[in-house]
Amino acid sequence: MRLLNRDEAETRVVGGAVRNALLDRPVDEVDLATTLKPEAVIERAGEAGLKSVPTGIEHGTVTLVIAGHSYEVTTLRSDVETDGRHATVAFGTDWQADAERRDLTINALYADADGAVIDPVGGLADLAAGTVRFIGDPETRIAEDYLRILRFFRFFAWYGSGRPEPEGLKACAREKDQIARLSAERVWSETRKLLAAPDPGRALLWMRQSGVLTAVLPETEKWGIDSVPAMVGTEKAFKWNPDALLRLMAIVPPETERLDALAKRLKLSRAEADRLEDWAEAPQVPYDIKDAAFDRLLYANKPPAVIDRLKLQLASARGRAITDSKAMVEAAAMSRLIERAKKWRRPSMPLGGADLKEQGVEEGPRMGRILARLEAAWLDSDFRLDRDALLERLPEAIGSE
């Protein structure tokens, strides 16, 4: 900040870094607001030998890279024109105007170079009360960027308490259909961040009540979100990190076609889409399955997907345990199976195509069928048959042709 705070220019830390520091929560990134124009920020960075990247220069944002860390520096601005997705801005030096164009009061907190907190719009009181409130008129703020509907619920999930602020909630409900105008990437980014909150249950409840959840995830309309509290409780009990994808699995049906449509609609990453598909295709696991049978199940499926299934089954069992004593037995069994699956390593069949070629079996579909019969015998033996034992069964496998 010393670099930028000279010749009457002023720069302050703004937003999440201030908010989280006040709550004694981790600060993942530091954003700066400045009265300097973007070109001046770049010039001063160059004078100091710092790397600058014009990441959003048309909106006044320059990223400075200092000791391997990135800092976004944005010129004070006001909105000239908005269409609910994009904004045309004018640069200025008015801190109050800069604060009033932001979305939520708790995101419009500033800290100066001495560490003093500046609160132009009442964010400190709302932060202390756990109130997530739009700055000014909620519908006006939402009309500037419809993504703010999802941000309202995302920040409620992370920082809110009690019920959502009524006027903001009503405005989100009225404007929910505008979410369809947003890019899929922005919608999924906000939804993923919401699902990753320590406990997104209340936010999801109010999203459902307001109709916003159906607008984003129509798959939840008949499936419901009732499993979320049990999932969150299970994560805490077993010290699992919050898992946005696993929580998504808890509120959507495990149907491959619908999940494929969801992945395409929200433009999930390939890894995210594959994980959902693998989960949908993995079988439910009987709680009393024998170890040998479970090992065969892991061999026939993708272990990470089986673990996802087991975690959801474990959460379900723990949720039912209040009224069903048998459910605690199921939960204990699921917990043991999860640990077994984590340690499991896929065994290699000791006989392959090269071995069959040595025995005079030609490559092609016939060889594949013979190998499949031998593999079935190997599985039935709980992976105990070695190469020699399988070769002894080769005539029988060939004779089945």
C-alpha positions in Angstrom: 0.0 0.0 0.0 2.9 2.3 0.6 3.7 2.0 -3.1 0.3 3.3 -4.1 -0.3 5.8 -1.2 1.7 8.8 -2.3 1.1 12.1 -4.1 -2.4 12.4 -2.5 -3.5 9.0 -3.8 -5.1 6.6 -1.3 -5.4 2.9 -1.3 -7.4 0.7 1.1 -7.9 -3.0 1.6 -11.6 -3.8 0.8 -14.1 -6.6 1.1 -13.4 -10.2 2.1 -10.0 -9.6 3.6 -11.4 -7.0 6.0 -14.6 -9.0 6.7 -12.8 -12.2 7.5 -10.0 -10.5 9.5 -12.7 -9.0 11.8 -14.3 -12.5 12.2 -10.9 -14.1 12.8 -11.4 -16.3 9.8 -8.8 -17.2 7.2 -8.0 -14.5 4.6 -7.5 -16.2 1.3 -7.0 -13.2 -0.9 -6.5 -9.4 -0.4 -8.2 -7.0 -2.7 -7.3 -3.3 -2.8 -9.4 -0.2 -3.8 -7.5 2.9 -4.9 -8.1 6.4 -6.2 -5.4 5.8 -8.8 -6.3 5.1 -12.4 -5.3 1.7 -13.7 -2.5 3.1 -15.8 -1.0 4.8 -12.8 -1.1 1.6 -10.8 0.8 -0.2 -13.7 3.3 2.6 -13.9 4.0 2.6 -10.1 4.3 -1.2 -10.1 6.8 -0.9 -12.9 8.9 1.7 -11.1 9.1 -0.7 -8.1 10.0 -3.7 -10.3 6.7 -5.5 -9.7 4.8 -7.5 -12.2 1.4 -6.2 -13.1 -1.3 -7.9 -15.1 -4.3 -5.9 -16.6 -6.8 -8.6 -15.7 -9.9 -6.4 -15.9 -8.5 -3.0 -16.9 -11.8 -2.0 -18.6 -13.4 -2.2 -15.2 -10.4 -0.7 -13.4 -8.7 -3.9 -12.1 -5.0 -4.6 -12.3 -3.4 -7.6 -10.6 0.0 -7.0 -8.9 2.2 -10.0 -8.2 4.3 -9.6 -5.1 6.5 -12.4 -3.7 4.4 -15.0 -5.5 1.1 -13.6 -4.2 -1.6 -11.9 -6.3 -3.3 -8.7 -5.3 -6.2 -7.2 -7.3 -6.1 -3.4 -7.3 -9.3 -1.7 -8.5 -9.9 1.9 -9.1 -12.8 3.5 -7.3 -15.8 3.5 -9.7 -19.5 4.0 -10.2 -21.8 2.2 -12.6 -22.8 4.2 -15.7 -24.9 1.4 -17.3 -25.8 -2.1 -16.3 -27.9 -4.9 -17.9 -28.0 -7.5 -15.2 -24.9 -9.2 -16.5 -22.3 -6.6 -17.4 -21.6 -3.0 -16.3 -20.1 0.1 -17.9 -18.2 2.0 -15.2 -16.7 5.4 -14.6 -13.6 5.9 -12.5 -13.6 8.3 -9.6 -12.2 9.2 -6.2 -15.4 9.1 -4.1 -15.2 6.3 -1.5 -18.9 6.6 -0.6 -19.9 6.1 -4.2 -17.6 3.2 -4.5 -19.1 1.5 -1.4 -22.7 2.2 -2.5 -22.2 0.4 -5.9 -21.2 -2.9 -4.1 -23.6 -5.7 -3.4 -23.8 -6.4 0.3 -23.0 -4.3 3.3 -20.5 -6.8 4.7 -18.6 -6.6 1.5 -18.2 -2.8 1.6 -15.8 -2.6 4.5 -12.5 -0.9 4.0 -9.2 -0.8 6.0 -6.7 2.0 5.5 -2.9 1.8 5.7 -3.0 2.2 9.5 -5.4 -0.7 9.9 -8.4 1.5 10.8 -11.7 0.1 9.5 -14.0 2.4 7.5 -17.6 1.4 7.3 -19.6 3.6 4.8 -22.8 1.6 4.7 -23.3 -0.2 8.0 -21.5 -3.4 7.3 -20.0 -3.7 10.8 -23.4 -3.9 12.5 -24.7 -6.4 10.0 -21.5 -8.5 10.4 -21.9 -8.6 14.1 -25.6 -9.6 13.8 -25.1 -12.2 11.1 -27.3 -10.2 8.7 -26.6 -10.4 5.0 -28.1 -7.2 3.5 -28.1 -5.6 0.1 -26.8 -2.0 0.0 -29.7 0.3 -0.7 -32.7 -1.1 -2.6 -32.4 -4.8 -3.1 -34.0 -4.9 -6.5 -31.8 -2.1 -7.8 -28.7 -4.0 -6.6 -30.0 -7.2 -8.2 -30.9 -5.6 -11.5 -27.2 -4.4 -11.8 -26.1 -8.0 -11.7 -28.5 -10.9 -11.4 -25.7 -13.1 -10.0 -26.3 -11.2 -6.8 -29.3 -13.4 -6.2 -27.0 -16.3 -5.7 -24.4 -14.2 -3.8 -27.1 -13.3 -1.3 -27.6 -16.9 -0.4 -23.9 -17.8 -0.7 -22.9 -15.2 1.8 -25.9 -16.1 4.0 -24.6 -19.7 4.0 -21.1 -18.5 5.2 -21.9 -15.5 7.4 -25.7 -15.4 8.1 -27.6 -16.4 11.2 -31.3 -16.8 11.9 -33.5 -15.9 8.9 -32.3 -14.1 5.7 -33.0 -10.3 5.6 -36.7 -10.1 4.5 -36.5 -7.5 1.8 -33.5 -9.1 0.2 -35.2 -12.5 0.3 -38.3 -11.1 -1.3 -36.3 -9.4 -4.1 -34.5 -12.6 -4.8 -37.7 -14.5 -5.1 -39.2 -11.9 -7.4 -36.2 -11.8 -9.7 -35.3 -15.5 -9.7 -36.2 -16.1 -13.3 -33.4 -13.7 -14.3 -30.8 -16.2 -13.3 -31.4 -17.9 -16.7 -29.7 -14.9 -18.3 -26.4 -15.5 -16.5 -23.6 -17.6 -17.9 -23.5 -21.2 -16.7 -19.9 -20.7 -15.4 -20.9 -17.9 -13.1 -24.0 -19.7 -11.8 -22.0 -22.9 -11.0 -19.2 -21.0 -9.5 -21.5 -19.4 -6.9 -23.5 -22.6 -6.3 -20.3 -24.5 -5.7 -19.0 -21.9 -3.2 -22.4 -22.1 -1.4 -22.3 -25.8 -1.2 -18.8 -25.7 0.2 -19.9 -23.6 3.2 -19.5 -25.2 6.7 -23.2 -25.7 6.8 -25.2 -24.7 3.7 -28.5 -26.3 5.0 -30.3 -23.1 6.0 -29.3 -21.3 2.8 -30.6 -24.2 0.7 -33.8 -24.2 2.7 -34.5 -20.6 2.0 -33.4 -21.0 -1.7 -36.1 -23.7 -1.9 -38.7 -21.6 -0.2 -38.0 -18.7 -2.5 -37.9 -20.8 -5.7 -34.3 -19.9 -6.4 -33.1 -23.4 -5.8 -35.4 -24.8 -8.5 -34.3 -22.1 -10.9 -30.7 -23.3 -10.5 -31.1 -27.0 -9.8 -34.5 -28.2 -11.0 -33.3 -31.7 -10.3 -33.9 -31.0 -6.6 -37.6 -30.1 -6.9 -38.8 -33.7 -6.2 -35.7 -35.1 -4.6 -35.4 -32.5 -1.8 -32.6 -31.2 0.4 -33.6 -33.0 3.6 -30.4 -35.1 3.6 -28.1 -32.1 3.9 -28.2 -31.8 7.8 -27.3 -35.5 8.1 -24.5 -35.1 5.6 -23.1 -32.0 7.4 -23.3 -33.8 10.7 -21.5 -36.8 9.3 -18.7 -34.7 7.9 -18.2 -33.1 11.3 -18.3 -36.4 13.1 -15.8 -38.1 10.8 -13.7 -34.9 10.2 -14.3 -34.9 6.5 -13.6 -31.6 4.7 -16.8 -30.0 3.3 -17.3 -31.5 -0.2 -19.4 -29.4 -2.6 -19.8 -32.3 -5.1 -20.8 -34.8 -2.4 -23.4 -32.4 -1.1 -24.7 -31.9 -4.6 -25.0 -35.7 -4.9 -27.1 -35.6 -1.7 -29.7 -33.4 -3.2 -30.0 -34.7 -6.8 -31.3 -38.1 -8.0 -28.6 -40.6 -9.1 -29.9 -40.8 -12.6 -27.2 -40.7 -15.3 -29.3 -38.9 -18.0 -30.4 -36.2 -15.6 -26.9 -35.7 -14.2 -25.5 -35.5 -17.7 -28.1 -32.8 -18.5 -27.1 -31.0 -15.3 -23.4 -31.1 -16.1 -24.0 -29.7 -19.6 -26.4 -27.0 -18.4 -24.0 -25.7 -15.7 -20.8 -26.5 -17.7 -19.2 -28.5 -15.0 -15.6 -29.4 -15.5 -14.8 -32.8 -17.0 -13.6 -34.1 -13.6 -16.8 -32.9 -11.9 -19.1 -34.4 -14.6 -17.2 -37.7 -14.5 -17.4 -37.9 -10.8 -21.2 -37.5 -10.9 -21.6 -40.1 -13.6 -19.4 -42.6 -11.8 -21.4 -42.1 -8.6 -24.7 -42.6 -10.4 -23.4 -45.9 -12.0 -21.9 -47.3 -8.7 -24.1 -49.7 -6.9 -25.7 -49.3 -3.5 -23.6 -51.3 -1.0 -25.4 -53.7 1.5 -24.2 -52.9 5.0 -23.7 -56.5 5.8 -21.6 -57.4 2.7 -18.7 -59.8 3.3 -15.2 -58.5 2.7 -14.5 -60.8 -0.2 -17.7 -59.7 -2.0 -16.9 -56.1 -1.2 -13.5 -56.5 -2.8 -15.1 -57.9 -5.9 -17.5 -55.0 -6.0 -14.5 -52.6 -5.8 -12.8 -54.5 -8.6 -15.9 -54.2 -10.8 -16.5 -50.5 -10.1 -14.5 -47.3 -9.5 -13.5 -47.2 -5.9 -13.8 -43.4 -5.5 -17.4 -43.7 -6.7 -18.1 -46.5 -4.3 -16.7 -44.4 -1.5 -19.1 -41.5 -2.5 -22.0 -44.0 -2.4 -20.9 -45.2 1.0 -20.5 -41.8 2.4 -24.0 -40.9 1.4 -25.3 -44.2 2.8 -23.5 -43.5 6.0 -25.0 -40.0 6.3 -28.5 -41.5 5.6 -28.0 -44.2 8.3 -26.9 -41.7 10.8 -29.9 -39.5 10.0 -32.2 -42.4 10.6 -30.5 -43.6 13.8 -32.6 -41.3 15.9 -35.6 -43.4 15.4 -34.1 -46.7 14.0 -31.7 -48.6 16.2 -30.7 -50.8 13.3 -29.4 -47.7 11.5 -26.5 -47.3 13.9 -25.4 -50.8 13.1 -25.6 -49.9 9.4 -23.6 -46.6 10.0 -20.8 -48.5 11.8 -20.6 -51.0 9.0 -20.5 -48.2 6.3 -17.8 -46.4 8.2 -15.7 -49.6 8.2 -16.3 -50.2 4.5 -15.2 -46.7 3.7 -11.9 -47.2 5.4 -11.4 -50.6 3.7 -12.1 -49.0 0.3 -9.6 -46.2 0.9 -6.9 -48.8 1.6 -7.9 -51.2 -1.2 -5.5 -51.6 -4.1 -6.7 -53.1 -7.4 -5.1 -56.6 -7.9 -3.8 -57.5 -11.4 -5.0 -60.6 -13.0 -2.0 -62.9 -13.2 -2.8 -64.1 -16.7 -3.1 -62.0 -19.9 -3.3 -62.1 -23.7 0.4 -62.9 -24.1 0.0 -66.0 -22.0 -2.9 -67.2 -24.1 -0.9 -66.6 -27.3 1.8 -68.8 -26.0 -0.9 -71.5 -25.6 -1.9 -71.2 -29.2 -5.0 -68.9 -28.8 -5.2 -66.3 -31.6 -5.9 -62.6 -30.8 -9.4 -61.4 -31.4 -12.9 -61.6 -29.9 -12.5 -65.3 -29.0 -9.4 -64.6 -26.9 -11.4 -61.8 -25.1 -14.2 -64.2 -24.3 -11.7 -66.8 -23.0 -9.9 -64.2 -20.8 -13.3 -63.1 -19.5 -14.1 -66.7 -18.3 -10.7 -67.0 -16.7 -11.1 -63.7 -15.0 -14.5 -64.7 -13.6 -12.9 -67.8 -12.2 -10.2 -65.7 -10.6 -12.8 -63.4 -9.1 -14.8 -66.3 -7.7 -11.6 -67.5 -6.0 -11.3 -64.1 -4.3 -8.2 -63.3 -6.4 -6.4 -66.4 -5.1 -5.8 -68.3 -8.3 -2.3 -67.8 -9.7 -1.0 -68.0 -13.2 -0.4 -71.7 -13.2 -3.8 -72.4 -11.7 -5.5 -70.3 -14.4 -3.6 -72.1 -17.1 -4.9 -75.4 -15.8 -8.4 -74.0 -16.4 -7.6 -72.9 -19.9 -8.8 -76.1 -21.7 -12.1 -75.8 -19.9 -12.4 -72.1 -20.8 -11.6 -72.9 -24.5 -14.0 -75.8 -24.5 -16.9 -73.5 -23.5 -16.6 -71.8 -26.9 
